[in-house]
Amino acid sequence: MLASYTRMTYSLAVIMIETTQSINNFLPITLGIAFSLIVSKLFNRGLYDYAIRLKQLPVLRNHMPAETGRYRVCDVLPHLRGHEY
């Protein structure tokens, strides 16, 4: 359940392996975590996604809107005009 809700995958697998102290359980634990992650992505967002939206924190989008594609940094930050980067 923790893997599907918080989307912790690798760290949760390591914690579970250290808790059980058996490397033989690695494959079943990893498969269980992977399956719960796949199923949870189909139905809901992660806990941290909900927290970010609830607190209305500014986040970057995955893609840039088409109308802003022609802007340069010096158009937005005028004090950088004349500098070569």
C-alpha positions as CSV (number, residue, x, y, z in Angstrom):
1,M,0.0,0.0,0.0
2,L,2.9,2.4,0.8
3,A,4.3,1.8,-2.7
4,S,1.1,2.7,-4.4
5,Y,0.2,5.7,-2.3
6,T,3.6,7.5,-1.9
7,R,5.2,6.1,-5.1
8,M,8.3,5.0,-3.2
9,T,9.7,2.0,-5.1
10,Y,13.4,1.4,-4.6
11,S,13.7,2.7,-1.1
12,L,10.7,0.6,0.0
13,A,12.2,-2.5,-1.6
14,V,15.4,-1.9,0.3
15,I,13.6,-1.3,3.6
16,M,11.5,-4.5,3.2
17,I,14.6,-6.6,2.3
18,E,16.5,-5.2,5.4
19,T,13.4,-5.9,7.6
20,T,13.0,-9.5,6.5
21,Q,16.8,-10.1,6.4
22,S,16.3,-12.6,3.6
23,I,17.5,-12.0,0.1
24,N,15.3,-14.8,-1.1
25,N,12.3,-12.4,-0.8
26,F,13.8,-9.9,-3.2
27,L,11.9,-11.0,-6.3
28,P,8.5,-11.3,-4.7
29,I,8.8,-8.0,-3.0
30,T,10.0,-6.2,-6.1
31,L,7.2,-7.7,-8.2
32,G,4.6,-6.8,-5.6
33,I,5.9,-3.2,-5.5
34,A,6.0,-3.0,-9.3
35,F,2.4,-4.3,-9.6
36,S,1.0,-2.0,-7.0
37,L,2.7,1.0,-8.7
38,I,1.3,0.1,-12.1
39,V,-2.2,-0.3,-10.7
40,S,-2.1,2.9,-8.6
41,K,-1.0,5.0,-11.6
42,L,-4.2,3.9,-13.4
43,F,-6.5,5.1,-10.6
44,N,-5.1,8.0,-8.7
45,R,-2.2,10.5,-8.1
46,G,0.5,10.1,-5.5
47,L,0.3,11.5,-2.0
48,Y,2.9,14.2,-2.8
49,D,1.0,15.3,-5.9
50,Y,-2.1,15.8,-3.8
51,A,-0.1,17.8,-1.2
52,I,1.4,20.1,-3.8
53,R,-2.0,20.8,-5.3
54,L,-3.6,21.3,-1.9
55,K,-1.0,23.9,-0.9
56,Q,-1.2,25.5,-4.3
57,L,2.6,25.4,-4.8
58,P,3.9,26.6,-8.2
59,V,5.3,23.8,-10.3
60,L,6.7,23.7,-13.8
61,R,4.7,22.1,-16.6
62,N,5.9,19.1,-18.5
63,H,5.8,21.0,-21.8
64,M,6.1,24.7,-22.8
65,P,3.1,26.4,-24.4
66,A,3.6,27.0,-28.1
67,E,3.1,30.8,-27.9
68,T,6.1,31.1,-25.5
69,G,8.5,29.2,-27.7
70,R,10.0,32.2,-29.4
71,Y,11.0,34.1,-26.2
72,R,14.6,34.3,-25.0
73,V,15.9,34.7,-21.5
74,C,16.9,38.3,-22.2
75,D,13.3,39.1,-23.2
76,V,12.1,38.1,-19.7
77,L,15.1,39.3,-17.7
78,P,16.2,42.6,-19.2
79,H,19.3,43.0,-16.9
80,L,20.9,40.1,-18.8
81,R,21.0,42.0,-22.1
82,G,24.5,42.2,-23.6
83,H,25.8,39.1,-21.8
84,E,26.9,36.1,-23.7
85,Y,25.9,32.8,-22.1
